[in-house]
Amino acid sequence: MHTQPIENSQPLMERAKLSQFYQTHKYRFAVFSRFLAAILGGYVFTAVFTSLLSIILPLKKSDAVLLSISLTILVYSCVFIWVFAIKSLKRIWITILLTTTACALCIAILKDWL
C-alpha cells in the first residue's frame, strides 16, 4: 500500500481549516448583514415611508401624521420579518434601497423639491 508522507497531509489539513473558517465567517457575515438590513435599512425605509404616507393621506394634516406614525410599528415589524424570510441578501439590500429611494423621490416631487 502506498501511504502519503506526513509533509503532504499538512497542506490538506490547512485547507480544511481555512475552508471551515471561511464557512463559519461567511454565515456570521450573512446574519450580521441581515441584522443591519433589518435594523438600519428597516428604520430608514420606515421613516421615509411614514413621511410619504403623512403627505399623501387625504386627511387633516394632524390626523394624517398621527395615523402614519401609528402605522410605523406595523411597517417596521413587517420589514424586519421580511428580511429574515428572504434567502438572497442581494435581493434584500436592493429592494430596501430601491423602495426607500422611490419613496424619497415621491416626497421630493410632491413637495416640489425637484
Secondary structure, DSSP 4 states (H G I P E B T S, - for coil): -----HHHHHHHHHHHHHHHHHHHHHHHHHHHHHHHIIIIIHHHHHHHHHHHHHHHSSS-HHHHHHHHHHHHHHHHHHHHHHHHH-S-HHHHHHHHHHHHHHHHHHHHHHTT--
